[in-house]
Amino acid sequence: MGPPALYVLHLWMPVLMAAGLVASLHQALPQLLVAPSGLAMLMLGVFIVYTGDRVLERSWGLGRALLPLASSAILACGLLGAVALRRRDTLPVLLDLALVSLGYPLIKRWPLPRLASVAGAWTLACLRLPFWTGGARLPPWALACGPAALSVACAIAAGTILCDLKDRDGDAASGVRTLTVLYGARGACAWAAAIAAVGVGAALWSHAPAILCCNVGMVLAAARPDAVQRPVSGPLLVDAALAAPGLGLLVSHAAERWLAGSHHILASF
């Protein structure tokens, strides 16, 4: 797979990861209803954050692709703003995400507060933006301390640690003390595995098989620091492990509906 294809996959995998995490959460919290506008807001937010990161880094040698990429991020910001104006109750969550994303280079210097803020902000967004509780929206505090939310937060925190492995040399040169810089690749992977193990326990407690698989995936990825610390394929591996369980649920539900429709058509003859 050439660099352009890897670039596209690396850009869109976090968007798929967001959809997968929402599907995993919905399996654990079936009493909640999914709001398409909220899911769109979450996926647009992920796209904006990761696209902005790629544009600012300019580490891909984008060349002529830089302008359309930046333009697509600006368009996504406009779409997100238009939807947010219709759902003003989500503005505090969007502001929280913006502050965490824009302040990431600063908070990255403090490993544990950074993990808590990043995992907390994205877990809150996955709960608050896409879900309804029937007639009333889900209050931001309603499930923030629930075992399903804790398990998702642990998976995101473990994935964040693993994605830092590729930046170890640059972070060390810049004086950024990530867990990878402080403890080395194997030490950071041990941290990630320990946090994911807590997520496994929380997923078992909340009877959430898909979220359980996300955390097991983080434990398995942490066992392969040589693979995870590769510049492009490493983050792809982490994102894919977080996305796959939920995407598998979506594919299985789509297949069930298709089979049910096929049986209905056949029965009508």
N, C-alpha and C positions, 0 to 999 in steps of 0.2 A: 504494500500500500504506500503510495507516494506521499510526500509532504502535504500537498493540497487536500487529499482525502483525509489524512490524519488530522489536519487542521479543522476541517468541517466536523469530523467526528468528535474531536476534543471540545469544540465549541457547543455542539448540540447535546452531548451526553449529559451535562448538568441539567439541562431542561428536561430531558427524559427522566433523570434522577428525581427531580421534583415531582413529576407525575407519578413515578413509582412509589415514592414515599407517601404521597397522599393516598394511593390505593392501598398501601400496607396499613396505614392508619385507619382507613375506612373498614378494613377487615377486622381490626381490633375494636372499632367503635361503630358498629353497624347501625346504631340508633341515630346517627347523624346523617344529614342529607348533604349531598355535594352541590354547591352552587357553581355553575359553569363560569360565571363572571369572576368569581373569586379564584377559581383554578387558573383562569387566564391571567389574572393579575399576578399570581405566584410565578407562573412560567415566564411571563414578561419580565418580572423582576429579576429572576435568575438569569435570563438572557442578557439583560442590561448590565448586570454586575459582571458576568463573565466576559461579555463582549468588551466592556470598558477596560477590564483587566488586560485582555489581549491587545487592545489598541494602545494602552499606555505602556505595556511592556515592549511592544514592537520587536518581539524576539523570534518572530516567525519569518522575517523577511517578506512581509506582505506585499510591498511594492504597490502596484496599482489596485490591489484588493483592499488597501487601507481605507480609501474613500468610501466605497460601498459598505464596508463593514461599519465605519463610523456613522454613516447615514442610516443604516438599519437600526443602530442603537438609538439614534435620535428619534427615529420614527417609533420605535418601541416605547421610548419615554413618553411620546405624545399619546400613544394608545393607552398606556398605563395611566397617564394623567386623566384622560377622558373617562376611563372606567372608574377611577378613584373619585372623581367628582360626583358620580352617581352613587357611590358607596362611601360616603364621608366617614362612616364609622371605622373604616379600615385605615384611615390616614395615620393614626398613631403607630400602627404596625409597620406601615411603609416608611415612616420617619425613622423608626428603630432600625429597620434594615438599611436605610440610607446611611445612618450614622455609623453603623458597624462596618459597612462596606467602605465608606469614604475614610473612616478612621483606622482601617485595617493595618496600613503600614506603621501606625503609631502603636496600636495595642498589640501588634505582633511582638513587641519587645518584652512583653510580660506574658509568658506562656500560659499559665493557668487562667488568669483573667481573660485572656484572648479566647481560650477554648470555651469558657463558660459563656462569654458574650456571643460568640459566633454560633455555638450549638443552641443556646437559648433563643437567639433572634430567629434562626431558621426554623426551629421547632415550633415556636410561637406562630410564625408565618404559615407553616404547614397546617396548624390547627385553626388559626383564626381566619385566614382568607378563604379557603375553599368550602368550609363546612357551615351548615345551618343546624339548628335544633328545632326543626319544624317551623313554627311561626316566628320565633325570635332567634337572632343570631347568637352564636356561641360567645359568651363573654371571654375576654382574653385570659382571665384567671381561672376559668371553670375547670379546665383539664391540664393546666400548666404543671401540676405536681403529680399527675396520674402516672401509673406505671407504664402505660403505652407511650406517653410523651417522654418519660425518662429514658425509655429504651431507644426511641428515635434520637434523642439528644446524645446519648452515648455513642450511637452509630455515627452521627455527624461529627462528634468530637474525635472519635478514633480515626475517621477518614481525614479530618483536618490535619492530624498529626502525621499520618502516612503521606499526605500530599506535600508536607513540608520537607520530606526527605530529599526531593530533587533540588531544593534550594539551599542545601546545607552549606556549600562552599560560598555562595553569594551572601547568605545571611551571616556567616562567620566573618567574612571580610567587611561587612557593613556594621558589625557589632550587634547584630540582632540575636538575642539569646533565646532561640527556640529550643524545644526539647531535643531536637535533633542535634543542635550545636552543643547543648549542655551534656547530653548523655550518649551521643553517637547514634548511628543508625539502629543498632540492635537495642540500645537502651530506649530510644523513642518507640520502637516497635513493641517493646515490652509494655510501655505506658499505654499504647494503643490497644494492645491485647487485653490488658487489665481493665481498661474502661469499657471495651466491648464485652468483656465477661460480665460486668455489671449490667450491661444492656441485655445480655442473654437471660440473666435472672429476672430482670424486669419484664421481658417479653414472655417468659414462662408464667410469670405471675398474672399478666394481663391476657393470657391465652391469645397471643398474637403471632401465629406461625411465620407470616411474611417478615415482620420486624425481627423476629428471632433469626431468620435466614440472613437479614442484613448484617446483624451483629456477628453471626458465625462467619460470614464473608469477610468481615474486618479482622477477625481472629486469624483466619487462614491467610489473608493478605499480609498481616503482620509477621507471619512465619516466613515470608519470602522478601526480606528487605532488599535483596539484590534485584528483584523484579520491580518492586514498588518505587525504588529511587531512580528509575530511568526517567529522563526528562518528559517524554510524551506518553509512552505506554504505561508508566506507573500511575499517574492520575486517572488515565482511562480505565485501568484495572479497578481502582478504588471506586470511581463513579459507577462503573458497570456492576460491581458487587452490591452497591446500594440501590441501584435502579432495578436490577433483574427480578427480585421477588415480586415487587409491585407490578412491573410490566407483565410478568408471568400471570398474575391474577387478572389483569386487564385482557390479555390474550385468551385466557381460559373462559372468562365471562363472555367475550365476543364469540368464541367458538360455540359455547352453549346456546347462545341466542340464535346463532346461524343454524345450528342443528335443530333447535326447536322450530324455527321457521320452516326449515326443509321438511321436517316431519309433518307439519301442519299442511304444507302444500301437497305432499304426497297423499295425506289422508283425505284431501278434498277430491281426489280423482276416484 
